[in-house]
């Protein structure tokens, strides 16, 4: 009787393990792109003129605040513009509040960045020595839009 019970338990455990291993991975909320990872990737791409970036690479920076980010490289600057509060769970406060949130993200994700301008409509940071700096600017763009612009030399 004991060996039959052990055999059944072994079969059940094996079947459970096989089911777990054959089930495709499930995307969890934690799998969404991280604003810090996106900021670091953008800043790291500045020295090469952002040639390694795609337009979607910056969208994760905007995701906590809006879902309609449009990003592009233009004349040596990688920029993303989005509407504040355009997705469920996004910051529904003012664009100025969202700007403060973006600035806090930049400061937390890039601790070596110098924060040299803090105004209600514009936040500016830089990394690197003069002449080789990466400039990071977050600003409001009208009543409900925000723009993040990163440029490098």
C-alpha positions as CSV (number, residue, x, y, z in Angstrom):
1,X,0.0,0.0,0.0
2,X,2.8,2.4,0.9
3,X,4.7,1.8,-2.3
4,X,1.5,2.3,-4.3
5,X,0.9,5.6,-2.5
6,X,4.5,6.7,-3.1
7,X,4.2,5.8,-6.7
8,X,1.0,7.9,-7.1
9,X,2.7,10.8,-5.4
10,X,5.7,10.5,-7.6
11,X,3.5,10.5,-10.7
12,X,1.5,13.5,-9.5
13,X,4.7,15.4,-8.7
14,X,6.2,14.6,-12.1
15,X,3.1,15.6,-13.9
16,X,2.9,18.9,-12.0
17,X,6.6,19.6,-12.8
18,X,6.1,18.8,-16.5
19,X,3.1,21.1,-16.6
20,X,5.0,24.0,-15.1
21,X,8.0,23.5,-17.4
22,X,5.8,23.3,-20.5
23,X,3.7,26.4,-19.7
24,X,4.9,29.5,-21.5
25,X,6.2,32.3,-19.4
26,X,3.5,34.7,-18.2
27,X,4.1,38.4,-18.5
28,X,3.7,40.1,-15.1
29,X,3.3,43.7,-14.3
30,X,6.9,43.7,-13.2
31,X,8.0,42.9,-16.7
32,X,7.1,46.4,-18.0
33,X,10.1,48.5,-19.1
34,X,11.7,50.3,-16.3
35,X,12.2,54.1,-16.4
36,X,15.7,53.8,-14.9
37,X,16.8,51.2,-17.4
38,X,15.5,53.4,-20.3
39,X,17.2,56.6,-18.9
40,X,20.5,54.7,-18.5
41,X,20.3,53.3,-22.0
42,X,19.5,56.7,-23.5
43,X,22.4,58.4,-21.7
44,X,24.8,55.6,-22.6
45,X,23.9,56.1,-26.3
46,X,24.6,59.9,-26.2
47,X,28.3,59.6,-27.2
48,X,27.5,57.8,-30.5
49,X,24.8,60.2,-31.4
50,X,22.0,57.8,-30.3
51,X,22.5,55.5,-33.3
52,X,22.0,52.5,-31.1
53,X,18.5,53.6,-30.0
54,X,15.1,53.0,-31.5
55,X,12.2,55.4,-31.0
56,X,10.5,53.1,-28.6
57,X,13.5,52.9,-26.2
58,X,12.5,56.1,-24.4
59,X,8.8,55.3,-23.9
60,X,9.5,53.6,-20.5
61,X,10.6,57.0,-19.1
62,X,7.1,58.4,-19.8
63,X,5.1,55.3,-18.9
64,X,4.5,56.3,-15.2
65,X,3.0,59.6,-16.4
66,X,1.5,58.9,-19.8
67,X,1.2,56.3,-22.5
68,X,1.4,58.1,-25.7
69,X,5.1,59.0,-25.8
70,X,6.6,59.8,-29.2
71,X,10.4,59.6,-29.3
72,X,12.9,60.4,-32.0
73,X,16.5,61.4,-32.7
74,X,16.8,64.8,-34.3
75,X,20.0,66.9,-34.7
76,X,22.0,65.1,-32.1
77,X,19.2,65.0,-29.5
78,X,17.0,62.1,-28.4
79,X,13.6,63.5,-27.3
80,X,10.3,62.1,-26.1
81,X,7.1,64.0,-25.8
82,X,3.9,62.7,-24.2
83,X,0.6,63.8,-22.7
84,X,0.4,63.6,-19.0
85,X,-2.1,61.1,-17.5
86,X,-3.0,59.3,-20.7
87,X,-3.0,55.8,-19.3
88,X,-4.8,54.1,-16.5
89,X,-2.8,54.4,-13.3
90,X,-0.7,57.3,-14.7
91,X,-0.1,60.4,-12.7
92,X,-3.4,62.3,-13.0
93,X,-1.9,65.4,-11.5
94,X,-0.7,68.5,-13.4
95,X,2.0,68.5,-15.9
96,X,4.1,70.4,-13.4
97,X,3.6,67.6,-10.9
98,X,4.6,65.0,-13.5
99,X,7.7,67.1,-14.3
100,X,8.7,66.9,-10.7
101,X,8.2,63.1,-10.9
102,X,10.4,62.8,-14.0
103,X,13.1,64.9,-12.3
104,X,13.0,62.7,-9.3
105,X,13.3,59.6,-11.6
106,X,16.4,61.2,-13.3
107,X,18.0,62.1,-9.9
108,X,17.4,58.6,-8.5
109,X,18.4,56.7,-11.7
110,X,21.5,58.8,-12.5
111,X,23.0,59.7,-9.2
112,X,26.1,61.1,-10.8
113,X,24.1,63.7,-12.7
114,X,24.3,67.3,-11.6
115,X,20.9,69.0,-11.2
116,X,21.5,72.6,-12.1
117,X,18.1,73.9,-12.9
118,X,14.9,73.3,-11.0
119,X,11.9,75.5,-12.1
120,X,8.2,74.8,-12.4
121,X,8.5,74.3,-16.1
122,X,12.0,73.0,-16.7
123,X,14.4,70.6,-15.0
124,X,18.0,70.3,-16.2
125,X,20.8,67.8,-15.4
126,X,24.1,67.1,-16.9
127,X,26.7,64.3,-16.7
128,X,30.4,64.5,-17.6
129,X,33.1,67.1,-17.9
130,X,32.6,70.4,-19.7
131,X,33.0,69.8,-23.5
132,X,31.9,66.2,-23.2
133,X,28.7,66.6,-21.3
134,X,25.4,64.8,-21.7
135,X,22.6,67.3,-21.2
136,X,19.2,66.0,-19.8
137,X,16.3,68.4,-19.9
138,X,12.7,67.6,-18.8
139,X,10.1,70.4,-19.4
140,X,6.5,71.0,-19.7
141,X,5.3,71.6,-23.3
142,X,2.0,73.4,-23.0
143,X,-0.8,72.6,-20.5
144,X,-0.6,68.8,-20.4
145,X,2.5,67.7,-22.3
146,X,6.0,66.9,-21.2
147,X,9.2,66.6,-23.1
148,X,12.4,64.8,-22.2
149,X,15.4,65.8,-24.3
150,X,18.9,64.2,-24.0
151,X,21.8,65.5,-26.0
152,X,25.5,64.7,-25.9
153,X,28.8,65.8,-27.4
